[in-house]
Structures are given as C-alpha cells and as structure tokens.
Amino acid sequence: MYSKEEQEIVDYIEKGNPTSVENLEEEKKRFKEIFEANFTKRKPVNLRLLESDLAEIKRRALSEGIPYQTLIGSIIHKYLNGTLVQK
C-alpha cells in the first residue's frame, strides 16, 4: 500500500510521460541531502509499555525476522502516514 504522495508518483509515471530534468546529477545530490537531513536521523526515546504488549511485539518481530525496536518504529511511522491498517 502506498502513501498518498507515493501513489501520486506511481500514477504520474504510469499515466504520464515523465521526462528527466536538465541538471539531473545536481537534483539527485540535492534530494539526497534533503533526505539525509530529514529522514535518516534517529532519536532515542523511552517508552513504557505493558509487559504483555512488549512480549507480543517481540514475538511478532521475531516471526518477521526484524528487531522489535524496528517493528515499533515501523508501526508508528505507518500510523503517522495513515497507512497502518487493521485486519
């Protein structure tokens, strides 16, 4: 499932006629710098959870083969982007 912005990009590529920018290398460098400045910084936080919730998160993370902190971060990220869906 794509976020709204991601879906707009997919639609543009699939339905439009995308063209390259004149200064592609400069643009790639600019966007890389923007990404690194805004999306790669991690901030440690303290979080109090019910022991049973933490145990379940650890169990699910293990079944996915990822660290439980990564799973928690992914859940929060998906929630904030509106892409977290319940079954």
Protein Blocks (a to p, Z undefined) as FASTA:
>chain_A
ZZfklmmmmmmmmmmccdddfklmlmmmmmmmmmmmmmmcccdddddddfklmmmmmmmm
mmnopafklmmmmmmmmmmnopaccZZ
